[in-house]
Amino acid sequence: MNPHIDFIYFLSSLVLVAVPLVIFTVLTYFAVKGSRKAQRNR
């Protein structure tokens, strides 16, 4: 196997793991922020 191809597979696996984590974290952050703001307004 070409080491460059192994590196590309390694990077793509990192991206496949990192992207959902980042999206989930950002969505959770905004959901918590929004719910806190809604509670404060009551």
mmCIF entry with sequence, helices, sheets and N, C-alpha, C, O atoms, coordinates in Angstrom:
data_MODEL
# 
_entry.id   MODEL 
# 
_entity.id                         1 
_entity.type                       polymer 
_entity.pdbx_number_of_molecules   1 
# 
_entity_poly.entity_id                      1 
_entity_poly.type                           'polypeptide(L)' 
_entity_poly.nstd_linkage                   no 
_entity_poly.nstd_monomer                   no 
_entity_poly.pdbx_seq_one_letter_code       MNPHIDFIYFLSSLVLVAVPLVIFTVLTYFAVKGSRKAQRNR 
_entity_poly.pdbx_seq_one_letter_code_can   MNPHIDFIYFLSSLVLVAVPLVIFTVLTYFAVKGSRKAQRNR 
_entity_poly.pdbx_strand_id                 A 
# 
loop_
_entity_poly_seq.entity_id 
_entity_poly_seq.num 
_entity_poly_seq.mon_id 
_entity_poly_seq.hetero 
1 1  MET n 
1 2  ASN n 
1 3  PRO n 
1 4  HIS n 
1 5  ILE n 
1 6  ASP n 
1 7  PHE n 
1 8  ILE n 
1 9  TYR n 
1 10 PHE n 
1 11 LEU n 
1 12 SER n 
1 13 SER n 
1 14 LEU n 
1 15 VAL n 
1 16 LEU n 
1 17 VAL n 
1 18 ALA n 
1 19 VAL n 
1 20 PRO n 
1 21 LEU n 
1 22 VAL n 
1 23 ILE n 
1 24 PHE n 
1 25 THR n 
1 26 VAL n 
1 27 LEU n 
1 28 THR n 
1 29 TYR n 
1 30 PHE n 
1 31 ALA n 
1 32 VAL n 
1 33 LYS n 
1 34 GLY n 
1 35 SER n 
1 36 ARG n 
1 37 LYS n 
1 38 ALA n 
1 39 GLN n 
1 40 ARG n 
1 41 ASN n 
1 42 ARG n 
# 
_struct_asym.id          A 
_struct_asym.entity_id   1 
# 
_struct_conf.conf_type_id            HELX_P 
_struct_conf.id                      HELX_P1 
_struct_conf.pdbx_PDB_helix_id       AA1 
_struct_conf.beg_label_comp_id       PRO 
_struct_conf.beg_label_asym_id       A 
_struct_conf.beg_label_seq_id        3 
_struct_conf.pdbx_beg_PDB_ins_code   ? 
_struct_conf.end_label_comp_id       ASN 
_struct_conf.end_label_asym_id       A 
_struct_conf.end_label_seq_id        41 
_struct_conf.pdbx_end_PDB_ins_code   ? 
_struct_conf.beg_auth_comp_id        PRO 
_struct_conf.beg_auth_asym_id        A 
_struct_conf.beg_auth_seq_id         3 
_struct_conf.end_auth_comp_id        ASN 
_struct_conf.end_auth_asym_id        A 
_struct_conf.end_auth_seq_id         41 
_struct_conf.pdbx_PDB_helix_class    1 
_struct_conf.details                 ? 
_struct_conf.pdbx_PDB_helix_length   39 
# 
_struct_conf_type.id          HELX_P 
_struct_conf_type.criteria    ? 
_struct_conf_type.reference   ? 
# 
loop_
_atom_site.group_PDB 
_atom_site.id 
_atom_site.type_symbol 
_atom_site.label_atom_id 
_atom_site.label_alt_id 
_atom_site.label_comp_id 
_atom_site.label_asym_id 
_atom_site.label_entity_id 
_atom_site.label_seq_id 
_atom_site.pdbx_PDB_ins_code 
_atom_site.Cartn_x 
_atom_site.Cartn_y 
_atom_site.Cartn_z 
_atom_site.occupancy 
_atom_site.B_iso_or_equiv 
_atom_site.pdbx_formal_charge 
_atom_site.auth_seq_id 
_atom_site.auth_comp_id 
_atom_site.auth_asym_id 
_atom_site.auth_atom_id 
_atom_site.pdbx_PDB_model_num 
ATOM 1   N N  . MET A 1 1  ? 0.841   -1.213 0.000  1.00 0.00 ? 1  MET A N  1 
ATOM 2   C CA . MET A 1 1  ? 0.000   0.000  0.000  1.00 0.00 ? 1  MET A CA 1 
ATOM 3   C C  . MET A 1 1  ? 0.872   1.256  0.000  1.00 0.00 ? 1  MET A C  1 
ATOM 4   O O  . MET A 1 1  ? 1.930   1.303  0.627  1.00 0.00 ? 1  MET A O  1 
ATOM 5   N N  . ASN A 1 2  ? 0.407   2.245  -0.702 1.00 0.00 ? 2  ASN A N  1 
ATOM 6   C CA . ASN A 1 2  ? 1.109   3.523  -0.764 1.00 0.00 ? 2  ASN A CA 1 
ATOM 7   C C  . ASN A 1 2  ? 0.900   4.267  0.570  1.00 0.00 ? 2  ASN A C  1 
ATOM 8   O O  . ASN A 1 2  ? -0.238  4.410  1.017  1.00 0.00 ? 2  ASN A O  1 
ATOM 9   N N  . PRO A 1 3  ? 1.975   4.738  1.203  1.00 0.00 ? 3  PRO A N  1 
ATOM 10  C CA . PRO A 1 3  ? 1.806   5.448  2.480  1.00 0.00 ? 3  PRO A CA 1 
ATOM 11  C C  . PRO A 1 3  ? 0.937   6.693  2.354  1.00 0.00 ? 3  PRO A C  1 
ATOM 12  O O  . PRO A 1 3  ? 0.261   7.075  3.309  1.00 0.00 ? 3  PRO A O  1 
ATOM 13  N N  . HIS A 1 4  ? 0.950   7.335  1.177  1.00 0.00 ? 4  HIS A N  1 
ATOM 14  C CA . HIS A 1 4  ? 0.114   8.520  0.996  1.00 0.00 ? 4  HIS A CA 1 
ATOM 15  C C  . HIS A 1 4  ? -1.367  8.151  1.067  1.00 0.00 ? 4  HIS A C  1 
ATOM 16  O O  . HIS A 1 4  ? -2.179  8.894  1.619  1.00 0.00 ? 4  HIS A O  1 
ATOM 17  N N  . ILE A 1 5  ? -1.707  6.984  0.496  1.00 0.00 ? 5  ILE A N  1 
ATOM 18  C CA . ILE A 1 5  ? -3.102  6.540  0.512  1.00 0.00 ? 5  ILE A CA 1 
ATOM 19  C C  . ILE A 1 5  ? -3.507  6.217  1.954  1.00 0.00 ? 5  ILE A C  1 
ATOM 20  O O  . ILE A 1 5  ? -4.624  6.523  2.371  1.00 0.00 ? 5  ILE A O  1 
ATOM 21  N N  . ASP A 1 6  ? -2.598  5.599  2.708  1.00 0.00 ? 6  ASP A N  1 
ATOM 22  C CA . ASP A 1 6  ? -2.886  5.330  4.123  1.00 0.00 ? 6  ASP A CA 1 
ATOM 23  C C  . ASP A 1 6  ? -3.142  6.632  4.868  1.00 0.00 ? 6  ASP A C  1 
ATOM 24  O O  . ASP A 1 6  ? -4.040  6.704  5.708  1.00 0.00 ? 6  ASP A O  1 
ATOM 25  N N  . PHE A 1 7  ? -2.361  7.653  4.565  1.00 0.00 ? 7  PHE A N  1 
ATOM 26  C CA . PHE A 1 7  ? -2.522  8.951  5.231  1.00 0.00 ? 7  PHE A CA 1 
ATOM 27  C C  . PHE A 1 7  ? -3.866  9.569  4.870  1.00 0.00 ? 7  PHE A C  1 
ATOM 28  O O  . PHE A 1 7  ? -4.537  10.152 5.721  1.00 0.00 ? 7  PHE A O  1 
ATOM 29  N N  . ILE A 1 8  ? -4.258  9.438  3.599  1.00 0.00 ? 8  ILE A N  1 
ATOM 30  C CA . ILE A 1 8  ? -5.554  9.983  3.162  1.00 0.00 ? 8  ILE A CA 1 
ATOM 31  C C  . ILE A 1 8  ? -6.686  9.248  3.871  1.00 0.00 ? 8  ILE A C  1 
ATOM 32  O O  . ILE A 1 8  ? -7.652  9.873  4.310  1.00 0.00 ? 8  ILE A O  1 
ATOM 33  N N  . TYR A 1 9  ? -6.572  7.917  3.986  1.00 0.00 ? 9  TYR A N  1 
ATOM 34  C CA . TYR A 1 9  ? -7.596  7.158  4.712  1.00 0.00 ? 9  TYR A CA 1 
ATOM 35  C C  . TYR A 1 9  ? -7.651  7.586  6.171  1.00 0.00 ? 9  TYR A C  1 
ATOM 36  O O  . TYR A 1 9  ? -8.732  7.704  6.749  1.00 0.00 ? 9  TYR A O  1 
ATOM 37  N N  . PHE A 1 10 ? -6.485  7.819  6.765  1.00 0.00 ? 10 PHE A N  1 
ATOM 38  C CA . PHE A 1 10 ? -6.414  8.264  8.160  1.00 0.00 ? 10 PHE A CA 1 
ATOM 39  C C  . PHE A 1 10 ? -7.105  9.616  8.326  1.00 0.00 ? 10 PHE A C  1 
ATOM 40  O O  . PHE A 1 10 ? -7.892  9.805  9.253  1.00 0.00 ? 10 PHE A O  1 
ATOM 41  N N  . LEU A 1 11 ? -6.807  10.561 7.422  1.00 0.00 ? 11 LEU A N  1 
ATOM 42  C CA . LEU A 1 11 ? -7.435  11.878 7.492  1.00 0.00 ? 11 LEU A CA 1 
ATOM 43  C C  . LEU A 1 11 ? -8.944  11.797 7.294  1.00 0.00 ? 11 LEU A C  1 
ATOM 44  O O  . LEU A 1 11 ? -9.705  12.460 8.000  1.00 0.00 ? 11 LEU A O  1 
ATOM 45  N N  . SER A 1 12 ? -9.374  10.987 6.336  1.00 0.00 ? 12 SER A N  1 
ATOM 46  C CA . SER A 1 12 ? -10.812 10.896 6.075  1.00 0.00 ? 12 SER A CA 1 
ATOM 47  C C  . SER A 1 12 ? -11.533 10.262 7.256  1.00 0.00 ? 12 SER A C  1 
ATOM 48  O O  . SER A 1 12 ? -12.665 10.642 7.554  1.00 0.00 ? 12 SER A O  1 
ATOM 49  N N  . SER A 1 13 ? -10.904 9.301  7.936  1.00 0.00 ? 13 SER A N  1 
ATOM 50  C CA . SER A 1 13 ? -11.541 8.707  9.112  1.00 0.00 ? 13 SER A CA 1 
ATOM 51  C C  . SER A 1 13 ? -11.619 9.731  10.243 1.00 0.00 ? 13 SER A C  1 
ATOM 52  O O  . SER A 1 13 ? -12.611 9.774  10.970 1.00 0.00 ? 13 SER A O  1 
ATOM 53  N N  . LEU A 1 14 ? -10.580 10.556 10.398 1.00 0.00 ? 14 LEU A N  1 
ATOM 54  C CA . LEU A 1 14 ? -10.630 11.625 11.401 1.00 0.00 ? 14 LEU A CA 1 
ATOM 55  C C  . LEU A 1 14 ? -11.766 12.596 11.100 1.00 0.00 ? 14 LEU A C  1 
ATOM 56  O O  . LEU A 1 14 ? -12.506 12.994 11.999 1.00 0.00 ? 14 LEU A O  1 
ATOM 57  N N  . VAL A 1 15 ? -11.901 12.973 9.831  1.00 0.00 ? 15 VAL A N  1 
ATOM 58  C CA . VAL A 1 15 ? -12.955 13.909 9.439  1.00 0.00 ? 15 VAL A CA 1 
ATOM 59  C C  . VAL A 1 15 ? -14.324 13.289 9.688  1.00 0.00 ? 15 VAL A C  1 
ATOM 60  O O  . VAL A 1 15 ? -15.230 13.957 10.186 1.00 0.00 ? 15 VAL A O  1 
ATOM 61  N N  . LEU A 1 16 ? -14.477 12.008 9.341  1.00 0.00 ? 16 LEU A N  1 
ATOM 62  C CA . LEU A 1 16 ? -15.771 11.341 9.533  1.00 0.00 ? 16 LEU A CA 1 
ATOM 63  C C  . LEU A 1 16 ? -16.151 11.268 11.000 1.00 0.00 ? 16 LEU A C  1 
ATOM 64  O O  . LEU A 1 16 ? -17.336 11.281 11.334 1.00 0.00 ? 16 LEU A O  1 
ATOM 65  N N  . VAL A 1 17 ? -15.156 11.191 11.886 1.00 0.00 ? 17 VAL A N  1 
ATOM 66  C CA . VAL A 1 17 ? -15.447 11.169 13.326 1.00 0.00 ? 17 VAL A CA 1 
ATOM 67  C C  . VAL A 1 17 ? -15.656 12.587 13.853 1.00 0.00 ? 17 VAL A C  1 
ATOM 68  O O  . VAL A 1 17 ? -16.551 12.823 14.665 1.00 0.00 ? 17 VAL A O  1 
ATOM 69  N N  . ALA A 1 18 ? -14.836 13.527 13.396 1.00 0.00 ? 18 ALA A N  1 
ATOM 70  C CA . ALA A 1 18 ? -14.837 14.873 13.972 1.00 0.00 ? 18 ALA A CA 1 
ATOM 71  C C  . ALA A 1 18 ? -16.063 15.683 13.543 1.00 0.00 ? 18 ALA A C  1 
ATOM 72  O O  . ALA A 1 18 ? -16.639 16.399 14.362 1.00 0.00 ? 18 ALA A O  1 
ATOM 73  N N  . VAL A 1 19 ? -16.468 15.583 12.287 1.00 0.00 ? 19 VAL A N  1 
ATOM 74  C CA . VAL A 1 19 ? -17.556 16.432 11.776 1.00 0.00 ? 19 VAL A CA 1 
ATOM 75  C C  . VAL A 1 19 ? -18.864 16.203 12.537 1.00 0.00 ? 19 VAL A C  1 
ATOM 76  O O  . VAL A 1 19 ? -19.470 17.182 12.974 1.00 0.00 ? 19 VAL A O  1 
ATOM 77  N N  . PRO A 1 20 ? -19.337 14.955 12.721 1.00 0.00 ? 20 PRO A N  1 
ATOM 78  C CA . PRO A 1 20 ? -20.567 14.769 13.498 1.00 0.00 ? 20 PRO A CA 1 
ATOM 79  C C  . PRO A 1 20 ? -20.426 15.255 14.938 1.00 0.00 ? 20 PRO A C  1 
ATOM 80  O O  . PRO A 1 20 ? -21.372 15.806 15.501 1.00 0.00 ? 20 PRO A O  1 
ATOM 81  N N  . LEU A 1 21 ? -19.249 15.055 15.538 1.00 0.00 ? 21 LEU A N  1 
ATOM 82  C CA . LEU A 1 21 ? -19.027 15.525 16.906 1.00 0.00 ? 21 LEU A CA 1 
ATOM 83  C C  . LEU A 1 21 ? -19.142 17.042 16.980 1.00 0.00 ? 21 LEU A C  1 
ATOM 84  O O  . LEU A 1 21 ? -19.790 17.573 17.882 1.00 0.00 ? 21 LEU A O  1 
ATOM 85  N N  . VAL A 1 22 ? -18.525 17.733 16.047 1.00 0.00 ? 22 VAL A N  1 
ATOM 86  C CA . VAL A 1 22 ? -18.572 19.197 16.050 1.00 0.00 ? 22 VAL A CA 1 
ATOM 87  C C  . VAL A 1 22 ? -20.002 19.676 15.828 1.00 0.00 ? 22 VAL A C  1 
ATOM 88  O O  . VAL A 1 22 ? -20.468 20.574 16.529 1.00 0.00 ? 22 VAL A O  1 
ATOM 89  N N  . ILE A 1 23 ? -20.704 19.087 14.859 1.00 0.00 ? 23 ILE A N  1 
ATOM 90  C CA . ILE A 1 23 ? -22.081 19.490 14.578 1.00 0.00 ? 23 ILE A CA 1 
ATOM 91  C C  . ILE A 1 23 ? -22.959 19.255 15.802 1.00 0.00 ? 23 ILE A C  1 
ATOM 92  O O  . ILE A 1 23 ? -23.763 20.110 16.172 1.00 0.00 ? 23 ILE A O  1 
ATOM 93  N N  . PHE A 1 24 ? -22.798 18.080 16.434 1.00 0.00 ? 24 PHE A N  1 
ATOM 94  C CA . PHE A 1 24 ? -23.607 17.757 17.612 1.00 0.00 ? 24 PHE A CA 1 
ATOM 95  C C  . PHE A 1 24 ? -23.310 18.722 18.752 1.00 0.00 ? 24 PHE A C  1 
ATOM 96  O O  . PHE A 1 24 ? -24.223 19.170 19.444 1.00 0.00 ? 24 PHE A O  1 
ATOM 97  N N  . THR A 1 25 ? -22.025 19.043 18.948 1.00 0.00 ? 25 THR A N  1 
ATOM 98  C CA . THR A 1 25 ? -21.636 19.955 20.026 1.00 0.00 ? 25 THR A CA 1 
ATOM 99  C C  . THR A 1 25 ? -22.218 21.347 19.792 1.00 0.00 ? 25 THR A C  1 
ATOM 100 O O  . THR A 1 25 ? -22.744 21.961 20.720 1.00 0.00 ? 25 THR A O  1 
ATOM 101 N N  . VAL A 1 26 ? -22.128 21.850 18.562 1.00 0.00 ? 26 VAL A N  1 
ATOM 102 C CA . VAL A 1 26 ? -22.636 23.194 18.250 1.00 0.00 ? 26 VAL A CA 1 
ATOM 103 C C  . VAL A 1 26 ? -24.151 23.234 18.416 1.00 0.00 ? 26 VAL A C  1 
ATOM 104 O O  . VAL A 1 26 ? -24.683 24.184 18.991 1.00 0.00 ? 26 VAL A O  1 
ATOM 105 N N  . LEU A 1 27 ? -24.858 22.208 17.917 1.00 0.00 ? 27 LEU A N  1 
ATOM 106 C CA . LEU A 1 27 ? -26.318 22.174 18.056 1.00 0.00 ? 27 LEU A CA 1 
ATOM 107 C C  . LEU A 1 27 ? -26.717 22.128 19.525 1.00 0.00 ? 27 LEU A C  1 
ATOM 108 O O  . LEU A 1 27 ? -27.653 22.813 19.938 1.00 0.00 ? 27 LEU A O  1 
ATOM 109 N N  . THR A 1 28 ? -26.007 21.318 20.317 1.00 0.00 ? 28 THR A N  1 
ATOM 110 C CA . THR A 1 28 ? -26.311 21.218 21.749 1.00 0.00 ? 28 THR A CA 1 
ATOM 111 C C  . THR A 1 28 ? -26.066 22.560 22.430 1.00 0.00 ? 28 THR A C  1 
ATOM 112 O O  . THR A 1 28 ? -26.855 22.988 23.273 1.00 0.00 ? 28 THR A O  1 
ATOM 113 N N  . TYR A 1 29 ? -24.968 23.224 22.061 1.00 0.00 ? 29 TYR A N  1 
ATOM 114 C CA . TYR A 1 29 ? -24.652 24.527 22.650 1.00 0.00 ? 29 TYR A CA 1 
ATOM 115 C C  . TYR A 1 29 ? -25.766 25.535 22.375 1.00 0.00 ? 29 TYR A C  1 
ATOM 116 O O  . TYR A 1 29 ? -26.212 26.245 23.276 1.00 0.00 ? 29 TYR A O  1 
ATOM 117 N N  . PHE A 1 30 ? -26.210 25.588 21.112 1.00 0.00 ? 30 PHE A N  1 
ATOM 118 C CA . PHE A 1 30 ? -27.266 26.544 20.777 1.00 0.00 ? 30 PHE A CA 1 
ATOM 119 C C  . PHE A 1 30 ? -28.583 26.172 21.438 1.00 0.00 ? 30 PHE A C  1 
ATOM 120 O O  . PHE A 1 30 ? -29.341 27.057 21.836 1.00 0.00 ? 30 PHE A O  1 
ATOM 121 N N  . ALA A 1 31 ? -28.874 24.875 21.564 1.00 0.00 ? 31 ALA A N  1 
ATOM 122 C CA . ALA A 1 31 ? -30.116 24.443 22.218 1.00 0.00 ? 31 ALA A CA 1 
ATOM 123 C C  . ALA A 1 31 ? -30.110 24.837 23.687 1.00 0.00 ? 31 ALA A C  1 
ATOM 124 O O  . ALA A 1 31 ? -31.115 25.328 24.200 1.00 0.00 ? 31 ALA A O  1 
ATOM 125 N N  . VAL A 1 32 ? -28.985 24.629 24.369 1.00 0.00 ? 32 VAL A N  1 
ATOM 126 C CA . VAL A 1 32 ? -28.875 24.984 25.789 1.00 0.00 ? 32 VAL A CA 1 
ATOM 127 C C  . VAL A 1 32 ? -28.967 26.496 25.940 1.00 0.00 ? 32 VAL A C  1 
ATOM 128 O O  . VAL A 1 32 ? -29.663 26.992 26.826 1.00 0.00 ? 32 VAL A O  1 
ATOM 129 N N  . LYS A 1 33 ? -28.264 27.234 25.075 1.00 0.00 ? 33 LYS A N  1 
ATOM 130 C CA . LYS A 1 33 ? -28.290 28.689 25.122 1.00 0.00 ? 33 LYS A CA 1 
ATOM 131 C C  . LYS A 1 33 ? -29.714 29.207 24.903 1.00 0.00 ? 33 LYS A C  1 
ATOM 132 O O  . LYS A 1 33 ? -30.169 30.100 25.618 1.00 0.00 ? 33 LYS A O  1 
ATOM 133 N N  . GLY A 1 34 ? -30.407 28.650 23.921 1.00 0.00 ? 34 GLY A N  1 
ATOM 134 C CA . GLY A 1 34 ? -31.761 29.089 23.627 1.00 0.00 ? 34 GLY A CA 1 
ATOM 135 C C  . GLY A 1 34 ? -32.719 28.765 24.760 1.00 0.00 ? 34 GLY A C  1 
ATOM 136 O O  . GLY A 1 34 ? -33.581 29.580 25.089 1.00 0.00 ? 34 GLY A O  1 
ATOM 137 N N  . SER A 1 35 ? -32.584 27.582 25.368 1.00 0.00 ? 35 SER A N  1 
ATOM 138 C CA . SER A 1 35 ? -33.507 27.215 26.449 1.00 0.00 ? 35 SER A CA 1 
ATOM 139 C C  . SER A 1 35 ? -33.245 28.072 27.683 1.00 0.00 ? 35 SER A C  1 
ATOM 140 O O  . SER A 1 35 ? -34.180 28.427 28.400 1.00 0.00 ? 35 SER A O  1 
ATOM 141 N N  . ARG A 1 36 ? -31.977 28.406 27.937 1.00 0.00 ? 36 ARG A N  1 
ATOM 142 C CA . ARG A 1 36 ? -31.672 29.285 29.077 1.00 0.00 ? 36 ARG A CA 1 
ATOM 143 C C  . ARG A 1 36 ? -32.254 30.670 28.862 1.00 0.00 ? 36 ARG A C  1 
ATOM 144 O O  . ARG A 1 36 ? -32.797 31.272 29.788 1.00 0.00 ? 36 ARG A O  1 
ATOM 145 N N  . LYS A 1 37 ? -32.142 31.178 27.629 1.00 0.00 ? 37 LYS A N  1 
ATOM 146 C CA . LYS A 1 37 ? -32.680 32.508 27.310 1.00 0.00 ? 37 LYS A CA 1 
ATOM 147 C C  . LYS A 1 37 ? -34.204 32.492 27.460 1.00 0.00 ? 37 LYS A C  1 
ATOM 148 O O  . LYS A 1 37 ? -34.788 33.458 27.951 1.00 0.00 ? 37 LYS A O  1 
ATOM 149 N N  . ALA A 1 38 ? -34.843 31.408 27.040 1.00 0.00 ? 38 ALA A N  1 
ATOM 150 C CA . ALA A 1 38 ? -36.313 31.302 27.146 1.00 0.00 ? 38 ALA A CA 1 
ATOM 151 C C  . ALA A 1 38 ? -36.737 31.273 28.621 1.00 0.00 ? 38 ALA A C  1 
ATOM 152 O O  . ALA A 1 38 ? -37.757 31.859 28.985 1.00 0.00 ? 38 ALA A O  1 
ATOM 153 N N  . GLN A 1 39 ? -35.970 30.606 29.451 1.00 0.00 ? 39 GLN A N  1 
ATOM 154 C CA . GLN A 1 39 ? -36.319 30.547 30.870 1.00 0.00 ? 39 GLN A CA 1 
ATOM 155 C C  . GLN A 1 39 ? -36.138 31.915 31.534 1.00 0.00 ? 39 GLN A C  1 
ATOM 156 O O  . GLN A 1 39 ? -36.920 32.298 32.404 1.00 0.00 ? 39 GLN A O  1 
ATOM 157 N N  . ARG A 1 40 ? -35.106 32.642 31.119 1.00 0.00 ? 40 ARG A N  1 
ATOM 158 C CA . ARG A 1 40 ? -34.861 33.967 31.692 1.00 0.00 ? 40 ARG A CA 1 
ATOM 159 C C  . ARG A 1 40 ? -35.992 34.937 31.344 1.00 0.00 ? 40 ARG A C  1 
ATOM 160 O O  . ARG A 1 40 ? -36.354 35.786 32.159 1.00 0.00 ? 40 ARG A O  1 
ATOM 161 N N  . ASN A 1 41 ? -36.552 34.814 30.133 1.00 0.00 ? 41 ASN A N  1 
ATOM 162 C CA . ASN A 1 41 ? -37.589 35.750 29.693 1.00 0.00 ? 41 ASN A CA 1 
ATOM 163 C C  . ASN A 1 41 ? -38.915 35.537 30.440 1.00 0.00 ? 41 ASN A C  1 
ATOM 164 O O  . ASN A 1 41 ? -39.740 36.447 30.518 1.00 0.00 ? 41 ASN A O  1 
ATOM 165 N N  . ARG A 1 42 ? -39.113 34.331 30.988 1.00 0.00 ? 42 ARG A N  1 
ATOM 166 C CA . ARG A 1 42 ? -40.379 34.069 31.683 1.00 0.00 ? 42 ARG A CA 1 
ATOM 167 C C  . ARG A 1 42 ? -40.461 34.811 32.998 1.00 0.00 ? 42 ARG A C  1 
ATOM 168 O O  . ARG A 1 42 ? -41.460 34.701 33.708 1.00 0.00 ? 42 ARG A O  1 
# 
